[in-house]
């Protein structure tokens, strides 16, 4: 196995990606689309909260890096998040801009107001999420 296939000065992937046994029946697509969730999920770390202008700047950099889909945030979180998502959606990026929503009409309505290209919708499946994230009685599901 050649070192040059999996490791250079600019990038690194696991050498196991080049083991014949692992690759034998692998059928790779012609193109891989990148869906980035930094602007939503990246904020779910302790001490991390992006300001609106930071979100726009990050989205521009993701677009410049060739990311195909940017999950810009969750409009239902706050007015500031909604404003940032709308600003990103109207930035004229090559990337498609998506909003994240709960499986609720009110969340989908907020996403539509942000001019996004699409929505990633969460469907609740755990008792905890149904009761506390959605405020639904468990018996109604």
MDTraj code that builds the backbone (N, CA, C; nanometers):
import mdtraj as md
import numpy as np

residues = "UNK UNK UNK UNK UNK UNK UNK UNK UNK UNK UNK UNK UNK UNK UNK UNK UNK UNK UNK UNK UNK UNK UNK UNK UNK UNK UNK UNK UNK UNK UNK UNK UNK UNK UNK UNK UNK UNK UNK UNK UNK UNK UNK UNK UNK UNK UNK UNK UNK UNK UNK UNK UNK UNK UNK UNK UNK UNK UNK UNK UNK UNK UNK UNK UNK UNK UNK UNK UNK UNK UNK UNK UNK UNK UNK UNK UNK UNK UNK UNK UNK UNK UNK UNK UNK UNK UNK UNK UNK UNK UNK UNK UNK UNK UNK UNK UNK UNK UNK UNK UNK UNK UNK UNK UNK UNK UNK UNK UNK UNK UNK UNK UNK UNK UNK UNK UNK UNK UNK UNK UNK UNK UNK UNK UNK UNK UNK UNK UNK UNK UNK UNK UNK UNK UNK UNK UNK UNK UNK UNK UNK".split()
xyz = np.array([
    [0.0849, -0.1171, 0.0000],
    [0.0000, 0.0000, 0.0000],
    [0.0898, 0.1238, 0.0000],
    [0.0645, 0.2128, -0.0927],
    [0.1448, 0.3332, -0.1052],
    [0.0993, 0.4387, -0.0049],
    [0.1956, 0.5006, 0.0619],
    [0.1625, 0.6066, 0.1574],
    [0.0928, 0.7239, 0.0890],
    [0.1298, 0.7510, -0.0359],
    [0.0744, 0.8649, -0.1080],
    [-0.0756, 0.8576, -0.1297],
    [-0.1328, 0.7372, -0.1295],
    [-0.2773, 0.7242, -0.1501],
    [-0.3574, 0.7794, -0.0342],
    [-0.3082, 0.7646, 0.0852],
    [-0.3899, 0.7978, 0.2010],
    [-0.3349, 0.9092, 0.2891],
    [-0.2129, 0.9516, 0.2648],
    [-0.1557, 1.0552, 0.3495],
    [-0.0635, 1.1453, 0.2683],
    [-0.0906, 1.2754, 0.2743],
    [-0.0026, 1.3749, 0.2128],
    [0.0194, 1.4842, 0.3163],
    [0.0879, 1.5899, 0.2776],
    [0.1062, 1.7044, 0.3674],
    [-0.0226, 1.7835, 0.3837],
    [-0.1213, 1.7610, 0.2949],
    [-0.2441, 1.8394, 0.2958],
    [-0.3661, 1.7659, 0.3491],
    [-0.3684, 1.6333, 0.3466],
    [-0.4837, 1.5594, 0.3946],
    [-0.4433, 1.4204, 0.4390],
    [-0.5366, 1.3575, 0.5144],
    [-0.5130, 1.2236, 0.5665],
    [-0.6457, 1.1506, 0.5775],
    [-0.6479, 1.0264, 0.5339],
    [-0.7616, 0.9378, 0.5570],
    [-0.7056, 0.8068, 0.6100],
    [-0.7895, 0.7270, 0.6677],
    [-0.7436, 0.5991, 0.7213],
    [-0.6851, 0.5121, 0.6108],
    [-0.5734, 0.4496, 0.6385],
    [-0.5130, 0.3574, 0.5421],
    [-0.6039, 0.2372, 0.5171],
    [-0.6960, 0.2117, 0.6080],
    [-0.7891, 0.0996, 0.5917],
    [-0.8849, 0.1213, 0.4743],
    [-0.8986, 0.2457, 0.4287],
    [-0.9807, 0.2732, 0.3106],
    [-0.9226, 0.2085, 0.1853],
    [-0.7976, 0.1681, 0.1908],
    [-0.7295, 0.1131, 0.0733],
    [-0.7011, -0.0361, 0.0852],
    [-0.7559, -0.1022, 0.1845],
    [-0.7391, -0.2467, 0.1995],
    [-0.8288, -0.3150, 0.0955],
    [-0.7709, -0.4022, 0.0130],
    [-0.8456, -0.4663, -0.0955],
    [-0.9714, -0.5369, -0.0454],
    [-0.9625, -0.6037, 0.0663],
    [-1.0775, -0.6749, 0.1218],
    [-1.1947, -0.5792, 0.1483],
    [-1.1655, -0.4586, 0.1923],
    [-1.2695, -0.3595, 0.2215],
    [-1.3227, -0.2949, 0.0942],
    [-1.2433, -0.2882, -0.0116],
    [-1.2798, -0.2169, -0.1338],
    [-1.3357, -0.3062, -0.2443],
    [-1.3186, -0.4361, -0.2309],
    [-1.3482, -0.5306, -0.3390],
    [-1.4850, -0.5086, -0.4031],
    [-1.5896, -0.4984, -0.3243],
    [-1.7246, -0.4847, -0.3801],
    [-1.7813, -0.3434, -0.3634],
    [-1.6961, -0.2506, -0.3325],
    [-1.7371, -0.1125, -0.3114],
    [-1.7699, -0.0453, -0.4442],
    [-1.8863, 0.0162, -0.4511],
    [-1.9273, 0.0898, -0.5700],
    [-1.9461, 0.2360, -0.5299],
    [-1.8451, 0.3152, -0.5551],
    [-1.8494, 0.4560, -0.5167],
    [-1.9326, 0.5373, -0.6152],
    [-2.0074, 0.6359, -0.5655],
    [-2.0835, 0.7230, -0.6559],
    [-1.9879, 0.8152, -0.7317],
    [-2.0355, 0.8688, -0.8427],
    [-1.9527, 0.9621, -0.9193],
    [-1.9252, 1.0894, -0.8407],
    [-2.0240, 1.1313, -0.7624],
    [-2.0087, 1.2536, -0.6848],
    [-2.0680, 1.2342, -0.5458],
    [-2.0011, 1.2873, -0.4466],
    [-2.0502, 1.2847, -0.3097],
    [-2.0941, 1.4267, -0.2746],
    [-2.2169, 1.4410, -0.2238],
    [-2.2654, 1.5714, -0.1820],
    [-2.2390, 1.5883, -0.0327],
    [-2.1888, 1.7038, 0.0054],
    [-2.1579, 1.7333, 0.1446],
    [-2.2704, 1.8167, 0.2048],
    [-2.3285, 1.7661, 0.3141],
    [-2.4326, 1.8374, 0.3897],
    [-2.3699, 1.8738, 0.5242],
    [-2.3446, 2.0016, 0.5459],
    [-2.2762, 2.0465, 0.6672],
    [-2.3754, 2.0961, 0.7709],
    [-2.3554, 2.0539, 0.8974],
    [-2.4466, 2.0916, 1.0055],
    [-2.3797, 2.1784, 1.1125],
    [-2.2658, 2.2355, 1.0795],
    [-2.1894, 2.3160, 1.1758],
    [-2.2734, 2.4261, 1.2394],
    [-2.3528, 2.4966, 1.1609],
    [-2.4256, 2.6138, 1.2121],
    [-2.5402, 2.5779, 1.3049],
    [-2.5818, 2.4525, 1.3060],
    [-2.6841, 2.4088, 1.4001],
    [-2.6213, 2.3190, 1.5067],
    [-2.5702, 2.2061, 1.4655],
    [-2.5190, 2.1083, 1.5610],
    [-2.3908, 2.1570, 1.6287],
    [-2.3152, 2.2392, 1.5608],
    [-2.1910, 2.2919, 1.6186],
    [-2.2151, 2.3765, 1.7412],
    [-2.3342, 2.4328, 1.7510],
    [-2.3695, 2.5140, 1.8680],
    [-2.4147, 2.4301, 1.9868],
    [-2.4242, 2.3018, 1.9687],
    [-2.4698, 2.2160, 2.0782],
    [-2.3527, 2.1690, 2.1639],
    [-2.2456, 2.2420, 2.1595],
    [-2.1282, 2.2143, 2.2418],
    [-2.1216, 2.3195, 2.3527],
    [-2.0749, 2.2800, 2.4676],
    [-2.0641, 2.3738, 2.5805],
    [-1.9789, 2.4941, 2.5415],
    [-2.0317, 2.6120, 2.5682],
    [-1.9562, 2.7349, 2.5450],
    [-1.9555, 2.7846, 2.4020],
    [-2.0276, 2.7196, 2.3114],
    [-2.0289, 2.7617, 2.1713],
    [-2.1655, 2.8212, 2.1374],
    [-2.1648, 2.9461, 2.0980],
    [-2.2860, 3.0133, 2.0497],
    [-2.2418, 3.1142, 1.9453],
    [-2.2868, 3.0959, 1.8222],
    [-2.2484, 3.1857, 1.7135],
    [-2.3406, 3.3068, 1.7096],
    [-2.2835, 3.4234, 1.6875],
    [-2.3617, 3.5434, 1.6604],
    [-2.4105, 3.5350, 1.5161],
    [-2.5136, 3.6118, 1.4821],
    [-2.5685, 3.6089, 1.3471],
    [-2.4670, 3.6367, 1.2390],
    [-2.3843, 3.7404, 1.2592],
    [-2.2841, 3.7738, 1.1569],
    [-2.1770, 3.6654, 1.1460],
    [-2.1494, 3.5962, 1.2555],
    [-2.0546, 3.4844, 1.2513],
    [-2.1121, 3.3690, 1.1701],
    [-2.2420, 3.3450, 1.1845],
    [-2.3059, 3.2387, 1.1076],
    [-2.2974, 3.2673, 0.9578],
    [-2.3213, 3.3922, 0.9196],
    [-2.3132, 3.4297, 0.7782],
    [-2.1700, 3.4116, 0.7279],
    [-2.0728, 3.4543, 0.8050],
    [-1.9324, 3.4404, 0.7663],
    [-1.8939, 3.2926, 0.7506],
    [-1.9369, 3.2091, 0.8446],
    [-1.9082, 3.0654, 0.8379],
    [-1.9756, 3.0044, 0.7148],
    [-2.0999, 3.0429, 0.6882],
    [-2.1719, 2.9910, 0.5712],
    [-2.0983, 3.0267, 0.4426],
    [-2.0479, 3.1482, 0.4332],
    [-1.9727, 3.1894, 0.3143],
    [-1.8463, 3.1043, 0.2977],
    [-1.7788, 3.0770, 0.4087],
    [-1.6582, 2.9944, 0.4029],
    [-1.6913, 2.8499, 0.3646],
    [-1.8019, 2.7966, 0.4165],
    [-1.8439, 2.6617, 0.3789],
    [-1.8752, 2.6558, 0.2294],
    [-1.9419, 2.7591, 0.1798],
    [-1.9744, 2.7668, 0.0377],
    [-1.8468, 2.7734, -0.0455],
    [-1.7535, 2.8546, -0.0017],
    [-1.6244, 2.8683, -0.0708],
    [-1.5487, 2.7351, -0.0727],
    [-1.5649, 2.6557, 0.0332],
    [-1.4974, 2.5256, 0.0416],
    [-1.5663, 2.4197, -0.0451],
    [-1.6824, 2.4527, -0.1020],
    [-1.7497, 2.3598, -0.1914],
    [-1.8575, 2.2750, -0.1268],
    [-1.8999, 2.3116, -0.0063],
    [-2.0085, 2.2381, 0.0600],
    [-2.1357, 2.2552, -0.0231],
    [-2.2072, 2.1449, -0.0454],
    [-2.3260, 2.1473, -0.1310],
    [-2.4525, 2.1934, -0.0593],
    [-2.4656, 2.1533, 0.0693],
    [-2.5850, 2.1874, 0.1477],
    [-2.5425, 2.2354, 0.2856],
    [-2.5958, 2.3496, 0.3247],
    [-2.5644, 2.4078, 0.4553],
    [-2.6913, 2.4081, 0.5401],
    [-2.6845, 2.3394, 0.6528],
    [-2.7954, 2.3414, 0.7481],
    [-2.7702, 2.4629, 0.8372],
    [-2.8426, 2.5716, 0.8097],
    [-2.8111, 2.7019, 0.8672],
    [-2.8577, 2.7212, 1.0104],
    [-2.9468, 2.6371, 1.0593],
    [-2.9946, 2.6522, 1.1962],
    [-3.1409, 2.6154, 1.2082],
    [-3.1949, 2.6460, 1.3245],
    [-3.3336, 2.6119, 1.3570],
    [-3.4094, 2.7407, 1.3884],
    [-3.4938, 2.7868, 1.2972],
    [-3.5636, 2.9142, 1.3162],
    [-3.6421, 2.9238, 1.4468],
    [-3.6925, 2.8132, 1.4978],
    [-3.7739, 2.8153, 1.6198],
    [-3.6923, 2.8435, 1.7449],
    [-3.5596, 2.8409, 1.7341],
    [-3.4742, 2.8640, 1.8511],
    [-3.4869, 3.0083, 1.9005],
    [-3.4761, 3.1037, 1.8078],
    [-3.4825, 3.2448, 1.8474],
    [-3.5014, 3.3327, 1.7247],
    [-3.5421, 3.4565, 1.7481],
    [-3.5542, 3.5542, 1.6387],
    [-3.4178, 3.5793, 1.5755],
    [-3.3128, 3.5820, 1.6586],
    [-3.1778, 3.6055, 1.6066],
    [-3.1358, 3.4926, 1.5134],
    [-3.1651, 3.3672, 1.5513],
    [-3.1329, 3.2531, 1.4650],
    [-3.2111, 3.2618, 1.3341],
    [-3.3386, 3.2958, 1.3451],
    [-3.4230, 3.3068, 1.2259],
    [-3.3683, 3.4145, 1.1314],
    [-3.3274, 3.5259, 1.1879],
    [-3.2720, 3.6363, 1.1081],
    [-3.1428, 3.5922, 1.0387],
    [-3.0569, 3.5207, 1.1096],
    [-2.9303, 3.4738, 1.0519],
    [-2.9554, 3.3729, 0.9408],
    [-3.0502, 3.2824, 0.9610],
    [-3.0830, 3.1817, 0.8593],
    [-3.1329, 3.2496, 0.7326],
    [-3.2202, 3.3474, 0.7488],
    [-3.2726, 3.4206, 0.6331],
    [-3.1601, 3.4961, 0.5616],
    [-3.0694, 3.5562, 0.6375],
    [-2.9565, 3.6278, 0.5766],
    [-2.8696, 3.5316, 0.4952],
    [-2.8454, 3.4136, 0.5486],
    [-2.7650, 3.3135, 0.4775],
    [-2.8370, 3.2687, 0.3508],
    [-2.9675, 3.2435, 0.3613],
    [-3.0461, 3.1988, 0.2459],
    [-3.0479, 3.3033, 0.1348],
    [-3.0358, 3.4297, 0.1703],
    [-3.0395, 3.5378, 0.0717],
    [-2.9013, 3.5899, 0.0341],
    [-2.7978, 3.5175, 0.0704],
    [-2.6594, 3.5582, 0.0458],
    [-2.6140, 3.5284, -0.0972],
    [-2.6919, 3.4484, -0.1718],
    [-2.6538, 3.4144, -0.3097],
    [-2.5461, 3.3077, -0.3169],
    [-2.5431, 3.2194, -0.2211],
    [-2.4433, 3.1125, -0.2187],
    [-2.4733, 3.0076, -0.3251],
    [-2.3692, 2.9346, -0.3670],
    [-2.3883, 2.8206, -0.4569],
    [-2.4533, 2.7051, -0.3805],
    [-2.4205, 2.6922, -0.2532],
    [-2.4752, 2.5848, -0.1705],
    [-2.6251, 2.6052, -0.1489],
    [-2.6966, 2.4955, -0.1382],
    [-2.8375, 2.5008, -0.0992],
    [-2.8411, 2.5243, 0.0518],
    [-2.9340, 2.6060, 0.0978],
    [-2.9446, 2.6388, 0.2396],
    [-3.0711, 2.5742, 0.2962],
    [-3.0507, 2.4990, 0.4047],
    [-3.1609, 2.4276, 0.4693],
    [-3.1799, 2.4779, 0.6121],
    [-3.3023, 2.4660, 0.6603],
    [-3.3334, 2.4934, 0.8004],
    [-3.3668, 2.3600, 0.8664],
    [-3.3431, 2.3527, 0.9951],
    [-3.3765, 2.2331, 1.0728],
    [-3.5047, 2.2630, 1.1490],
    [-3.5988, 2.1691, 1.1485],
    [-3.7243, 2.1895, 1.2198],
    [-3.7665, 2.0631, 1.2933],
    [-3.8475, 2.0855, 1.3945],
    [-3.9186, 1.9732, 1.4546],
    [-4.0337, 1.9384, 1.3606],
    [-4.0945, 1.8249, 1.3798],
    [-4.2062, 1.7809, 1.2963],
    [-4.3338, 1.8514, 1.3440],
    [-4.3335, 1.9838, 1.3259],
    [-4.4452, 2.0670, 1.3706],
    [-4.4724, 2.1733, 1.2635],
    [-4.5983, 2.1960, 1.2345],
    [-4.6340, 2.2943, 1.1326],
    [-4.5777, 2.4327, 1.1655],
    [-4.5817, 2.4706, 1.2915],
    [-4.5316, 2.6026, 1.3297],
    [-4.3825, 2.6170, 1.2969],
    [-4.3034, 2.5113, 1.3161],
    [-4.1610, 2.5150, 1.2813],
    [-4.1419, 2.5257, 1.1298],
    [-4.2215, 2.4481, 1.0542],
    [-4.2119, 2.4520, 0.9080],
    [-4.2508, 2.5904, 0.8554],
    [-4.3518, 2.6514, 0.9158],
    [-4.3927, 2.7864, 0.8760],
    [-4.2801, 2.8872, 0.8978],
    [-4.2094, 2.8753, 1.0104],
    [-4.0958, 2.9647, 1.0367],
    [-3.9853, 2.9442, 0.9332],
    [-3.9590, 2.8195, 0.8971],
    [-3.8559, 2.7900, 0.7972],
    [-3.8909, 2.8526, 0.6628],
    [-4.0176, 2.8450, 0.6242],
    [-4.0614, 2.9052, 0.4977],
    [-4.0353, 3.0555, 0.4953],
    [-4.0507, 3.1208, 0.6093],
    [-4.0263, 3.2657, 0.6181],
    [-3.8785, 3.3006, 0.6022],
    [-3.7918, 3.2000, 0.6113],
    [-3.6467, 3.2229, 0.6009],
    [-3.5948, 3.2111, 0.4582],
    [-3.6812, 3.1801, 0.3628],
    [-3.6421, 3.1691, 0.2212],
    [-3.5420, 3.0567, 0.1938],
    [-3.5403, 2.9529, 0.2775],
    [-3.4446, 2.8428, 0.2593],
    [-3.4844, 2.7552, 0.1405],
    [-3.3872, 2.6780, 0.0914],
    [-3.4104, 2.5868, -0.0203],
    [-3.4815, 2.4587, 0.0229],
    [-3.4679, 2.4238, 0.1498],
    [-3.5287, 2.3011, 0.1980],
    [-3.5283, 2.2944, 0.3491],
    [-3.5873, 2.1875, 0.4002],
    [-3.6010, 2.1686, 0.5436],
    [-3.5542, 2.0279, 0.5800],
    [-3.4794, 2.0182, 0.6880],
    [-3.4467, 1.8892, 0.7484],
    [-3.5379, 1.8791, 0.8691],
    [-3.6270, 1.7787, 0.8679],
    [-3.7286, 1.7689, 0.9723],
    [-3.7018, 1.6501, 1.0633],
    [-3.7007, 1.6789, 1.1924],
    [-3.6805, 1.5759, 1.2946],
    [-3.8146, 1.5131, 1.3298],
    [-3.8183, 1.3821, 1.3305],
    [-3.9387, 1.3106, 1.3710],
    [-3.9099, 1.2471, 1.5060],
    [-3.9863, 1.2828, 1.6092],
    [-3.9549, 1.2340, 1.7442],
    [-3.9771, 1.0838, 1.7577],
    [-3.8864, 1.0193, 1.8286],
    [-3.9006, 0.8749, 1.8467],
    [-3.8766, 0.8307, 1.9907],
    [-3.8253, 0.9185, 2.0733],
    [-3.8013, 0.8791, 2.2120],
    [-3.9058, 0.9424, 2.3032],
    [-3.9347, 0.8756, 2.4118],
    [-4.0322, 0.9265, 2.5078],
    [-3.9908, 1.0651, 2.5573],
    [-3.8624, 1.0807, 2.5863],
    [-3.8112, 1.2078, 2.6368],
    [-3.8370, 1.3212, 2.5365],
    [-3.8042, 1.2984, 2.4098],
    [-3.8222, 1.4015, 2.3075],
    [-3.9704, 1.4320, 2.2851],
    [-4.0523, 1.3293, 2.2828],
    [-4.1964, 1.3496, 2.2610],
    [-4.2567, 1.4329, 2.3745],
    [-4.2226, 1.3990, 2.4974],
    [-4.2802, 1.4695, 2.6128],
    [-4.2228, 1.6101, 2.6317],
    [-4.0899, 1.6233, 2.6222],
    [-4.0253, 1.7492, 2.6600],
    [-3.9830, 1.8363, 2.5414],
    [-3.9515, 1.7769, 2.4283],
    [-3.9140, 1.8557, 2.3116],
    [-4.0334, 1.9045, 2.2324],
    [-4.1416, 1.8249, 2.2370],
    [-4.2608, 1.8570, 2.1601],
    [-4.3804, 1.8938, 2.2474],
    [-4.3721, 1.8630, 2.3743],
    [-4.4841, 1.8879, 2.4661],
    [-4.6078, 1.8090, 2.4274],
    [-4.5888, 1.6900, 2.3717],
    [-4.7000, 1.6055, 2.3329],
    [-4.7215, 1.5001, 2.4414],
    [-4.8469, 1.4654, 2.4707],
    [-4.8688, 1.3529, 2.5611],
    [-4.8284, 1.2246, 2.4893],
    [-4.7596, 1.1361, 2.5559],
    [-4.7108, 1.0122, 2.4956],
    [-4.8254, 0.9295, 2.4379],
    [-4.9418, 0.9364, 2.4995],
    [-5.0570, 0.8579, 2.4567],
    [-5.1069, 0.8996, 2.3187],
    [-5.0761, 1.0203, 2.2733],
    [-5.1280, 1.0689, 2.1450],
    [-5.0431, 1.0252, 2.0261],
    [-4.9294, 0.9606, 2.0523],
    [-4.8418, 0.9239, 1.9406],
    [-4.8688, 0.7858, 1.8877],
])
top = md.Topology()
chain = top.add_chain()
for i, resn in enumerate(residues, 1):
    res = top.add_residue(resn, chain, resSeq=i)
    for name in ("N", "CA", "C"):
        top.add_atom(name, md.element.get_by_symbol(name[0]), res)
traj = md.Trajectory(xyz[None], top)
